[in-house]
Structures are given as structure tokens and as C-alpha cells.
């Protein structure tokens, strides 16, 4: 587990000399781990993957995959990696088996080996009974599993998963997690995945890098990151439209208070003991508590700690916003 499979140093991508999508990031991925890039839409996750898989050239910095430089040895990199992209790429007019054979052809895998390998992969993702059905008849979950099989056709040493469960329902997402775990457990595969689902990163990743506005703000295992917050999380709201942050802060064992959208996020040691003292302090001053909860730290609190805000799931991609502005400018003739 100590061997570095991926290494990035100062990796940077600037589009059109103005938009810095990835800003001098440094990280490494160890052999056999699931490494997650966690961040909202537009944070730079997909751009990072596209550089690592040699689709995009870095503006600055270097990175290597299994020792191969992504800029200077791109063909070597492509030979040892697999990719499951965000978008569905399978041909809907072909069957599941035909799609896998097509992918094998693109990798130059002889048909004498390709069919057996394709059938093994269809069995792995539980699509054997549907191998001769056209992909247009597949459900979203079946298509995602087929994409996973296609990403494995060349037997990669590293598999990149770009938002692997984007758009899937909760049940199908959970099933996809099991296939990802299986790849690590049964094949010892190294996986690099991007996600903006906090629960996905927590459930799957050995380590995560939180990226925001193109910069990595922290790296560690989900458990380490949550533990480092140093306390339980109390969330409360009051009826009165007043700021009581100072009053709460003075309660014993309260370490930090943040007001966000009318609620108070309180970091406290011994949360179960401290919470009644907070309520009593507010009651004595005539305030009425309307909402109250106590939780152990989650990755959402970790994200809040390091970025100052909650995960912006629905935030528009900065890349898309920039591209839209360029399109509008051209449409106006200037």
C-alpha cells in the first residue's frame, strides 16, 4: 500500500489564459487504494482527471501514472489505465457484448482473447443475461455497469471513475458502490474517483482530497478528517431574529460557533453533556429553541470547516459559466 501509483506536483490547467480550473495541486495515490477527489461542480475534478488520462495537457506542473509522465509518455499512460466517464458512451444500437468487443478492438485486443474477456466482465457486473440485448433497452444502472465493464476491458492497473454514480437513484448508486468495492477487494486495483456526493466519498474512499476552486484544501482519510474537527456538532435555531453566537460561545466546552442561514453550527466537546447547558443559557435570556440536533462530525462539516460553506451540489460549473460568456460575446459580434 506504500507504492505511489499516481503523483502530481504543481499540476495546473488554465483555459483561454483566464480561467484557472486546476491550481497547482499536489497529491499522490497509493497502490490498491480508492482515492477520492471531493468537491462541488466546477471545482476542477474532471479537469484533473482529464490531465491524468492525457486528454488535456497541463499548463504547468507534472504528473505521472505508474511512473509514466502524462505529458511525455502519454501512450504508455493510456495503456495502463481504464476510464469510466461521467457521460454514457456505449453505442445504444449495439448489444452489451458488441460494445465490449468494440472497446477491445480500440485497444487492439485480438478477438480470440476479447470475447472471453468480455464475457467475464459481463458476468462480473451481472449483465450476462442481457449481453445480447441492445443498450437502448438498458436501465440507467445497467448502462453504468456496462460502462464499468468497458473501462476494465484492457485490464488496467489504474481505473479512473469520473462521478461514477451521477444521476443514479439511491438504490442503484448503492449497488454501484458494491461493484467498486469488489474491484479493490478481488483485484487489488487502484481507483481514482471524483464525486460531489459526500456519503459516497465517506463510504468508498480510503483517502480523499477536498478540492475547491481548483485548489486542494486538505487530504486525508474520511475518519482522520472527521476526527481532526475535534468535537461533536450541535445544530440549533431560535425563534428570535437575533445573533446569539456570543452567548453560545461562552458555554463551557463550546469550541466554535458559526451562524449559517439562520442556524447555528456549534462545535463542542462532550456534545451530549454540553447541549443541555446551551439550551439553559438561551432559556435564561428569554430565547426559544425551535430546532436542535446533535451529530458526530460528517464530511459535510469537514467541508464547511475548510471552505467556510456547505457543499454546493447545484453550483454551476465555472468552466460552463465561462464558456457561456464566451459564446454570448461571440453572438454579439464582439
BABADREN-192027 format. One record per residue (C-alpha): residue number from 1; residue in three letters; x, y, z. Coordinates in Angstrom, 1 decimal. Layout:
N
@n NUM, res Ala, u X, v Y, w Z
...
END
This chain:
334
@n 1, res Unk, u 0.0, v 0.0, w 0.0
@n 2, res Unk, u 3.0, v 2.3, w 0.2
@n 3, res Unk, u 3.9, v 2.3, w -3.5
@n 4, res Unk, u 2.9, v 5.5, w -5.3
@n 5, res Unk, u 0.8, v 4.8, w -8.4
@n 6, res Unk, u -0.1, v 8.4, w -9.2
@n 7, res Unk, u 1.9, v 11.5, w -8.3
@n 8, res Unk, u 1.1, v 15.1, w -9.1
@n 9, res Unk, u 3.3, v 18.1, w -8.4
@n 10, res Unk, u 2.1, v 21.7, w -9.1
@n 11, res Unk, u -0.4, v 20.4, w -11.6
@n 12, res Unk, u -2.2, v 23.3, w -13.2
@n 13, res Unk, u -4.7, v 23.9, w -16.0
@n 14, res Unk, u -5.6, v 27.3, w -17.3
@n 15, res Unk, u -8.2, v 27.7, w -20.1
@n 16, res Unk, u -8.1, v 30.6, w -22.5
@n 17, res Unk, u -5.4, v 32.3, w -20.4
@n 18, res Unk, u -8.1, v 33.4, w -18.0
@n 19, res Unk, u -9.8, v 30.5, w -16.2
@n 20, res Unk, u -7.7, v 28.6, w -13.8
@n 21, res Unk, u -9.6, v 25.3, w -13.4
@n 22, res Unk, u -6.8, v 23.4, w -11.5
@n 23, res Unk, u -4.4, v 25.5, w -9.5
@n 24, res Unk, u -1.0, v 23.9, w -8.6
@n 25, res Unk, u -2.3, v 20.8, w -6.9
@n 26, res Unk, u -0.1, v 18.3, w -5.2
@n 27, res Unk, u -1.1, v 14.7, w -4.3
@n 28, res Unk, u -0.2, v 11.1, w -4.6
@n 29, res Unk, u -2.2, v 7.9, w -4.8
@n 30, res Unk, u -1.0, v 4.7, w -3.3
@n 31, res Unk, u -1.2, v 1.2, w -4.7
@n 32, res Unk, u -4.5, v -0.5, w -4.1
@n 33, res Unk, u -6.4, v 2.4, w -2.6
@n 34, res Unk, u -9.6, v 4.2, w -3.6
@n 35, res Unk, u -8.6, v 7.8, w -3.7
@n 36, res Unk, u -11.4, v 10.4, w -4.0
@n 37, res Unk, u -11.5, v 13.9, w -5.3
@n 38, res Unk, u -14.3, v 15.5, w -3.4
@n 39, res Unk, u -15.8, v 18.9, w -4.4
@n 40, res Unk, u -18.7, v 20.7, w -5.9
@n 41, res Unk, u -19.4, v 21.1, w -9.5
@n 42, res Unk, u -16.8, v 23.3, w -11.2
@n 43, res Unk, u -14.2, v 22.6, w -8.5
@n 44, res Unk, u -11.7, v 21.2, w -11.0
@n 45, res Unk, u -12.3, v 17.4, w -10.5
@n 46, res Unk, u -12.9, v 16.4, w -14.1
@n 47, res Unk, u -10.2, v 18.7, w -15.4
@n 48, res Unk, u -7.7, v 16.9, w -13.1
@n 49, res Unk, u -8.8, v 13.5, w -14.4
@n 50, res Unk, u -8.6, v 14.7, w -18.0
@n 51, res Unk, u -5.0, v 15.7, w -17.4
@n 52, res Unk, u -4.1, v 12.4, w -15.7
@n 53, res Unk, u -5.6, v 10.3, w -18.5
@n 54, res Unk, u -3.8, v 12.5, w -21.1
@n 55, res Unk, u -6.8, v 14.1, w -22.7
@n 56, res Unk, u -5.6, v 17.6, w -21.6
@n 57, res Unk, u -2.1, v 18.9, w -21.4
@n 58, res Unk, u -1.1, v 20.6, w -18.2
@n 59, res Unk, u -0.4, v 24.3, w -18.3
@n 60, res Unk, u 2.1, v 23.9, w -15.5
@n 61, res Unk, u 3.4, v 21.2, w -13.2
@n 62, res Unk, u 3.9, v 17.5, w -13.7
@n 63, res Unk, u 2.2, v 14.2, w -13.0
@n 64, res Unk, u 2.9, v 10.5, w -13.5
@n 65, res Unk, u 0.9, v 7.3, w -13.6
@n 66, res Unk, u 2.8, v 4.2, w -12.8
@n 67, res Unk, u 6.0, v 6.2, w -13.4
@n 68, res Unk, u 5.0, v 7.4, w -16.8
@n 69, res Unk, u 4.9, v 11.1, w -17.4
@n 70, res Unk, u 1.4, v 12.2, w -18.5
@n 71, res Unk, u 2.8, v 14.8, w -20.9
@n 72, res Unk, u 5.9, v 13.0, w -22.3
@n 73, res Unk, u 4.8, v 9.3, w -22.2
@n 74, res Unk, u 1.0, v 9.7, w -22.9
@n 75, res Unk, u 0.8, v 6.4, w -24.9
@n 76, res Unk, u 2.3, v 4.4, w -22.0
@n 77, res Unk, u -0.2, v 6.0, w -19.6
@n 78, res Unk, u -3.1, v 5.1, w -21.8
@n 79, res Unk, u -2.0, v 1.5, w -22.0
@n 80, res Unk, u -2.2, v 1.0, w -18.2
@n 81, res Unk, u -5.4, v 2.9, w -17.3
@n 82, res Unk, u -9.1, v 2.5, w -17.7
@n 83, res Unk, u -11.8, v 5.1, w -17.6
@n 84, res Unk, u -15.5, v 5.3, w -16.6
@n 85, res Unk, u -16.6, v 8.8, w -17.7
@n 86, res Unk, u -19.5, v 10.8, w -16.5
@n 87, res Unk, u -21.4, v 10.5, w -19.7
@n 88, res Unk, u -22.7, v 7.3, w -21.1
@n 89, res Unk, u -20.5, v 6.4, w -24.1
@n 90, res Unk, u -21.9, v 3.0, w -25.1
@n 91, res Unk, u -23.5, v 2.7, w -28.6
@n 92, res Unk, u -27.2, v 2.3, w -28.0
@n 93, res Unk, u -27.7, v 0.4, w -31.3
@n 94, res Unk, u -25.2, v -2.3, w -30.2
@n 95, res Unk, u -25.7, v -5.0, w -27.7
@n 96, res Unk, u -23.8, v -5.1, w -24.4
@n 97, res Unk, u -21.4, v -7.7, w -25.7
@n 98, res Unk, u -20.9, v -5.9, w -29.0
@n 99, res Unk, u -20.0, v -2.7, w -27.1
@n 100, res Unk, u -17.3, v -4.5, w -25.1
@n 101, res Unk, u -15.9, v -6.1, w -28.2
@n 102, res Unk, u -15.8, v -2.7, w -29.9
@n 103, res Unk, u -13.8, v -1.3, w -26.9
@n 104, res Unk, u -11.5, v -4.3, w -27.2
@n 105, res Unk, u -10.9, v -3.5, w -30.8
@n 106, res Unk, u -10.0, v 0.0, w -30.0
@n 107, res Unk, u -7.3, v -1.3, w -27.6
@n 108, res Unk, u -6.0, v -3.7, w -30.2
@n 109, res Unk, u -7.0, v -6.8, w -28.2
@n 110, res Unk, u -7.3, v -9.8, w -30.5
@n 111, res Unk, u -10.8, v -11.2, w -30.9
@n 112, res Unk, u -9.5, v -14.6, w -29.8
@n 113, res Unk, u -9.0, v -13.1, w -26.3
@n 114, res Unk, u -11.5, v -10.3, w -26.4
@n 115, res Unk, u -14.7, v -12.3, w -26.4
@n 116, res Unk, u -13.7, v -14.5, w -23.4
@n 117, res Unk, u -12.6, v -11.3, w -21.5
@n 118, res Unk, u -15.8, v -9.5, w -22.4
@n 119, res Unk, u -18.0, v -12.4, w -21.2
@n 120, res Unk, u -16.0, v -12.5, w -17.9
@n 121, res Unk, u -16.6, v -8.8, w -17.4
@n 122, res Unk, u -20.3, v -9.1, w -18.2
@n 123, res Unk, u -20.5, v -11.7, w -15.5
@n 124, res Unk, u -18.6, v -9.5, w -13.1
@n 125, res Unk, u -21.2, v -6.7, w -13.5
@n 126, res Unk, u -24.1, v -9.1, w -13.6
@n 127, res Unk, u -25.1, v -8.4, w -17.2
@n 128, res Unk, u -24.7, v -11.9, w -18.7
@n 129, res Unk, u -28.4, v -12.4, w -19.2
@n 130, res Unk, u -28.6, v -9.1, w -21.1
@n 131, res Unk, u -25.4, v -9.4, w -23.2
@n 132, res Unk, u -27.4, v -9.8, w -26.5
@n 133, res Unk, u -29.8, v -7.0, w -25.7
@n 134, res Unk, u -29.4, v -3.6, w -27.3
@n 135, res Unk, u -28.1, v -1.0, w -24.9
@n 136, res Unk, u -31.1, v 1.2, w -25.7
@n 137, res Unk, u -33.2, v -1.2, w -23.6
@n 138, res Unk, u -30.9, v -1.0, w -20.6
@n 139, res Unk, u -31.8, v 0.9, w -17.4
@n 140, res Unk, u -29.5, v 3.7, w -16.1
@n 141, res Unk, u -28.0, v 1.3, w -13.6
@n 142, res Unk, u -27.3, v -1.3, w -16.3
@n 143, res Unk, u -25.7, v 1.3, w -18.5
@n 144, res Unk, u -23.4, v 2.4, w -15.7
@n 145, res Unk, u -22.4, v -1.2, w -15.0
@n 146, res Unk, u -21.7, v -1.7, w -18.7
@n 147, res Unk, u -19.5, v 1.5, w -18.7
@n 148, res Unk, u -17.6, v -0.1, w -15.8
@n 149, res Unk, u -17.0, v -3.3, w -17.7
@n 150, res Unk, u -15.9, v -1.2, w -20.8
@n 151, res Unk, u -13.4, v 0.6, w -18.5
@n 152, res Unk, u -11.9, v -2.8, w -17.5
@n 153, res Unk, u -11.6, v -4.4, w -20.9
@n 154, res Unk, u -7.9, v -3.7, w -21.2
@n 155, res Unk, u -7.2, v -5.0, w -17.7
@n 156, res Unk, u -6.0, v -1.6, w -16.4
@n 157, res Unk, u -3.8, v -1.2, w -13.4
@n 158, res Unk, u -5.5, v 2.1, w -12.5
@n 159, res Unk, u -9.2, v 2.8, w -13.1
@n 160, res Unk, u -10.4, v 6.4, w -13.2
@n 161, res Unk, u -14.1, v 7.0, w -12.3
@n 162, res Unk, u -15.5, v 10.4, w -13.0
@n 163, res Unk, u -18.6, v 10.9, w -11.0
@n 164, res Unk, u -19.5, v 7.2, w -11.3
@n 165, res Unk, u -23.0, v 7.5, w -9.8
@n 166, res Unk, u -24.0, v 10.8, w -11.1
@n 167, res Unk, u -27.8, v 10.9, w -11.9
@n 168, res Unk, u -28.5, v 7.4, w -10.4
@n 169, res Unk, u -31.1, v 6.8, w -7.8
@n 170, res Unk, u -30.1, v 5.9, w -4.3
@n 171, res Unk, u -30.6, v 2.1, w -4.7
@n 172, res Unk, u -28.7, v 1.9, w -8.0
@n 173, res Unk, u -25.9, v 4.2, w -6.5
@n 174, res Unk, u -25.5, v 1.8, w -3.6
@n 175, res Unk, u -25.3, v -1.2, w -5.9
@n 176, res Unk, u -22.6, v 0.6, w -8.0
@n 177, res Unk, u -20.6, v 1.1, w -4.8
@n 178, res Unk, u -20.6, v -2.7, w -4.3
@n 179, res Unk, u -19.0, v -3.2, w -7.7
@n 180, res Unk, u -16.4, v -0.6, w -7.0
@n 181, res Unk, u -15.6, v -2.3, w -3.7
@n 182, res Unk, u -15.3, v -5.6, w -5.5
@n 183, res Unk, u -12.7, v -4.2, w -7.8
@n 184, res Unk, u -10.5, v -3.2, w -4.9
@n 185, res Unk, u -11.1, v -6.4, w -2.8
@n 186, res Unk, u -10.8, v -9.0, w -5.5
@n 187, res Unk, u -8.4, v -7.4, w -7.9
@n 188, res Unk, u -6.3, v -5.1, w -5.7
@n 189, res Unk, u -7.0, v -2.4, w -8.2
@n 190, res Unk, u -6.1, v 1.2, w -7.6
@n 191, res Unk, u -9.0, v 3.6, w -8.2
@n 192, res Unk, u -9.1, v 7.3, w -8.6
@n 193, res Unk, u -12.6, v 8.7, w -8.4
@n 194, res Unk, u -14.3, v 12.1, w -8.4
@n 195, res Unk, u -17.5, v 12.8, w -6.6
@n 196, res Unk, u -19.6, v 15.6, w -5.1
@n 197, res Unk, u -21.6, v 13.1, w -3.1
@n 198, res Unk, u -20.3, v 13.3, w 0.5
@n 199, res Unk, u -21.8, v 10.0, w 1.5
@n 200, res Unk, u -20.1, v 8.3, w -1.5
@n 201, res Unk, u -16.7, v 9.6, w -0.5
@n 202, res Unk, u -17.2, v 8.5, w 3.1
@n 203, res Unk, u -18.4, v 5.1, w 2.1
@n 204, res Unk, u -15.8, v 4.2, w -0.5
@n 205, res Unk, u -12.6, v 6.2, w -0.3
@n 206, res Unk, u -9.5, v 5.2, w 1.7
@n 207, res Unk, u -8.4, v 8.8, w 1.4
@n 208, res Unk, u -10.0, v 12.0, w -0.1
@n 209, res Unk, u -8.7, v 15.3, w -1.3
@n 210, res Unk, u -11.2, v 18.1, w -0.9
@n 211, res Unk, u -10.8, v 20.5, w -3.9
@n 212, res Unk, u -12.5, v 23.8, w -4.2
@n 213, res Unk, u -12.0, v 26.5, w -6.9
@n 214, res Unk, u -9.2, v 24.4, w -8.3
@n 215, res Unk, u -7.1, v 24.2, w -5.1
@n 216, res Unk, u -6.7, v 21.2, w -2.8
@n 217, res Unk, u -7.6, v 22.4, w 0.7
@n 218, res Unk, u -7.0, v 19.2, w 2.7
@n 219, res Unk, u -6.1, v 15.5, w 2.1
@n 220, res Unk, u -6.7, v 12.5, w 4.5
@n 221, res Unk, u -8.9, v 9.5, w 5.2
@n 222, res Unk, u -12.5, v 10.3, w 5.9
@n 223, res Unk, u -12.1, v 9.2, w 9.5
@n 224, res Unk, u -9.0, v 11.3, w 10.0
@n 225, res Unk, u -10.6, v 14.4, w 8.6
@n 226, res Unk, u -13.7, v 14.0, w 10.8
@n 227, res Unk, u -11.6, v 13.3, w 13.9
@n 228, res Unk, u -9.5, v 16.3, w 13.3
@n 229, res Unk, u -12.5, v 18.6, w 13.7
@n 230, res Unk, u -12.2, v 17.9, w 17.4
@n 231, res Unk, u -15.7, v 17.7, w 18.6
@n 232, res Unk, u -19.4, v 16.8, w 18.1
@n 233, res Unk, u -21.6, v 19.0, w 16.0
@n 234, res Unk, u -24.7, v 20.7, w 17.5
@n 235, res Unk, u -27.1, v 22.5, w 15.2
@n 236, res Unk, u -29.8, v 24.7, w 16.6
@n 237, res Unk, u -32.2, v 27.5, w 15.6
@n 238, res Unk, u -34.0, v 30.0, w 17.7
@n 239, res Unk, u -37.4, v 31.8, w 17.3
@n 240, res Unk, u -36.0, v 35.2, w 17.8
@n 241, res Unk, u -34.2, v 37.1, w 15.0
@n 242, res Unk, u -31.1, v 37.9, w 17.0
@n 243, res Unk, u -27.5, v 36.8, w 16.8
@n 244, res Unk, u -26.7, v 34.7, w 19.9
@n 245, res Unk, u -23.3, v 33.5, w 18.8
@n 246, res Unk, u -21.5, v 35.2, w 21.7
@n 247, res Unk, u -23.9, v 33.8, w 24.3
@n 248, res Unk, u -23.4, v 30.2, w 23.0
@n 249, res Unk, u -19.6, v 30.7, w 22.7
@n 250, res Unk, u -19.4, v 31.4, w 26.4
@n 251, res Unk, u -20.9, v 28.0, w 27.4
@n 252, res Unk, u -18.3, v 25.6, w 28.8
@n 253, res Unk, u -16.9, v 23.0, w 26.3
@n 254, res Unk, u -18.1, v 25.0, w 23.3
@n 255, res Unk, u -15.1, v 25.4, w 20.9
@n 256, res Unk, u -16.6, v 27.2, w 18.0
@n 257, res Unk, u -19.9, v 28.8, w 16.7
@n 258, res Unk, u -20.8, v 29.5, w 13.1
@n 259, res Unk, u -24.0, v 31.1, w 12.0
@n 260, res Unk, u -25.3, v 29.9, w 8.6
@n 261, res Unk, u -28.7, v 30.6, w 7.0
@n 262, res Unk, u -30.4, v 31.3, w 10.3
@n 263, res Unk, u -29.0, v 28.2, w 12.1
@n 264, res Unk, u -26.0, v 27.9, w 14.5
@n 265, res Unk, u -23.4, v 25.2, w 13.8
@n 266, res Unk, u -21.7, v 24.6, w 17.1
@n 267, res Unk, u -18.5, v 22.5, w 17.6
@n 268, res Unk, u -18.4, v 21.2, w 21.2
@n 269, res Unk, u -16.6, v 18.6, w 23.3
@n 270, res Unk, u -18.9, v 16.1, w 25.0
@n 271, res Unk, u -21.9, v 17.1, w 22.9
@n 272, res Unk, u -24.5, v 15.2, w 24.9
@n 273, res Unk, u -23.4, v 17.0, w 28.1
@n 274, res Unk, u -22.8, v 20.4, w 26.6
@n 275, res Unk, u -26.1, v 20.6, w 24.7
@n 276, res Unk, u -28.4, v 21.0, w 27.8
@n 277, res Unk, u -26.1, v 23.8, w 29.1
@n 278, res Unk, u -26.5, v 25.7, w 25.8
@n 279, res Unk, u -30.3, v 25.3, w 26.0
@n 280, res Unk, u -30.4, v 26.5, w 29.6
@n 281, res Unk, u -28.2, v 29.6, w 28.7
@n 282, res Unk, u -30.5, v 30.5, w 25.9
@n 283, res Unk, u -33.6, v 30.0, w 28.1
@n 284, res Unk, u -32.3, v 32.2, w 30.8
@n 285, res Unk, u -32.0, v 35.0, w 28.4
@n 286, res Unk, u -35.5, v 34.5, w 27.1
@n 287, res Unk, u -34.7, v 32.8, w 23.8
@n 288, res Unk, u -36.8, v 29.9, w 22.4
@n 289, res Unk, u -35.0, v 27.0, w 20.7
@n 290, res Unk, u -37.0, v 25.8, w 17.7
@n 291, res Unk, u -34.7, v 23.2, w 16.2
@n 292, res Unk, u -31.9, v 21.2, w 17.8
@n 293, res Unk, u -29.8, v 18.2, w 16.7
@n 294, res Unk, u -26.6, v 16.5, w 17.8
@n 295, res Unk, u -24.4, v 14.6, w 15.3
@n 296, res Unk, u -20.9, v 13.2, w 15.1
@n 297, res Unk, u -18.8, v 15.1, w 12.5
@n 298, res Unk, u -19.5, v 14.3, w 8.8
@n 299, res Unk, u -17.7, v 15.1, w 5.7
@n 300, res Unk, u -20.1, v 18.0, w 5.2
@n 301, res Unk, u -18.8, v 19.5, w 8.4
@n 302, res Unk, u -15.2, v 18.8, w 7.2
@n 303, res Unk, u -16.0, v 20.7, w 4.0
@n 304, res Unk, u -17.6, v 23.5, w 6.0
@n 305, res Unk, u -14.5, v 23.7, w 8.2
@n 306, res Unk, u -12.0, v 24.0, w 5.4
@n 307, res Unk, u -14.0, v 26.1, w 2.9
@n 308, res Unk, u -16.3, v 28.2, w 5.1
@n 309, res Unk, u -19.5, v 26.9, w 3.5
@n 310, res Unk, u -21.5, v 23.7, w 2.8
@n 311, res Unk, u -21.1, v 21.7, w -0.3
@n 312, res Unk, u -22.7, v 23.5, w -3.3
@n 313, res Unk, u -24.2, v 20.5, w -5.1
@n 314, res Unk, u -26.1, v 22.6, w -7.5
@n 315, res Unk, u -23.5, v 25.2, w -8.2
@n 316, res Unk, u -23.0, v 25.9, w -11.9
@n 317, res Unk, u -19.7, v 24.8, w -13.3
@n 318, res Unk, u -17.2, v 27.7, w -13.5
@n 319, res Unk, u -16.0, v 26.2, w -16.8
@n 320, res Unk, u -19.5, v 26.1, w -18.2
@n 321, res Unk, u -20.2, v 29.6, w -17.0
@n 322, res Unk, u -17.0, v 30.9, w -18.6
@n 323, res Unk, u -17.8, v 29.1, w -21.9
@n 324, res Unk, u -21.3, v 30.6, w -21.9
@n 325, res Unk, u -19.9, v 34.1, w -21.5
@n 326, res Unk, u -17.6, v 33.5, w -24.5
@n 327, res Unk, u -20.5, v 32.2, w -26.6
@n 328, res Unk, u -22.7, v 35.2, w -25.7
@n 329, res Unk, u -19.8, v 37.6, w -26.6
@n 330, res Unk, u -19.3, v 35.9, w -30.0
@n 331, res Unk, u -23.1, v 36.0, w -30.6
@n 332, res Unk, u -23.0, v 39.7, w -30.1
@n 333, res Unk, u -20.2, v 40.0, w -32.6
@n 334, res Unk, u -17.6, v 41.1, w -30.1
END
